[in-house]
Amino acid sequence: MAAAAAATASPHRPPLTALDDDVAAAVAAVNAAPRRLNLARHTIASLWPSATARLAALEALDLSHNRLVALAASALAPLVRLATLSLAHNRL
């Protein structure tokens, strides 16, 4: 079964505002090549191409319920294995 990584907001940790290099490094520290990543229900407004490049093994990415208003092709280009992308409930 595929290993899944999840980052959920909690009262002790502020919600994520970007999928940036720090987030990618934290995910990679837990699982070097995650296949699924759930970043739903944060306040993510941007995806950094350098961060998604570190997560190239992803097959499923859940970014639902965030604050995305645009999504650059360069941010998704490194995710060559991505089969499922959830963007529901954003401002796209």
N, C-alpha and C positions, 0 to 999 in steps of 0.2 A: 504494500500500500504506500502511496506517495506521502512523503512527509509534508506537513502543512505548517505554515508560519502565520501567526496572527498578531496583530498589534491593535489592541483596543484601548480606547480612552478610559481612564479611571480617575477617581477623585484625587489620587496621589500623583498622577502623571498628566501633564497637559496634552490635549489632542495634537496630533501631527498636523502641520500646516503645509508640508511639502514632502514629496518622495525624493529626498536628496541623498547626497553621499553618506551622511551620518546614519540615516535610516537603513540604507543598503548595507553599510558596514555592520550595523547591529544585527540585521537579519542574517548576513553571512557568518557572523560570529556564532550564531545558534545553529545554522544549517548552511554549509558551504554552497550547496546547489539546490535551493528549495524549488519545488515544482508548483506549489500553490502558495499564494500570499493573500491574506485577507486584511485590507486596510480600510474596510468600510467604517462609516460613522466617525469620521474625524473631521477636520476642517481643511483637508488637503486642497490647495488651489493650484499647485504646479507639480510637474514631474520633470526631473532633471535627466537628460540623456545619459550623463555620466553615471547616474545611479542605476538606471534601468540596464545599462551595459553590465553592471556587476550582478544583475539578476537574470542573465540571459537564459538560464535553464527553466524559467517560469513557463508553465503550461496553462495556469489559471491565475488571474489577478482580479480581485474584487475591490473596486474603488467607488462602490455605490455610497450614496448619502455623504458626499463631500461637497466641496465648493469649486469644482473645476468649471471654468467658463470657456476654456479652449484646450485643445490637445494637439501639440505639435507632432507631426509624423516622426521627427527625429527622436522624440521621447519613446516611441514605440518600436522604432526600427531595430534596436538590439534584441528585442523579444521575438526571435525567429521561431521559437517553439510554442508561442502563445496560441492556445486554441480557444480559451474562454476569457472574455474581458467584460466585466460588469461595470457599467457607468451610470446605472439608474440613479435617479434623484440627485443629479448634479445640475449645474446651470449651463449646460452645453446647448 
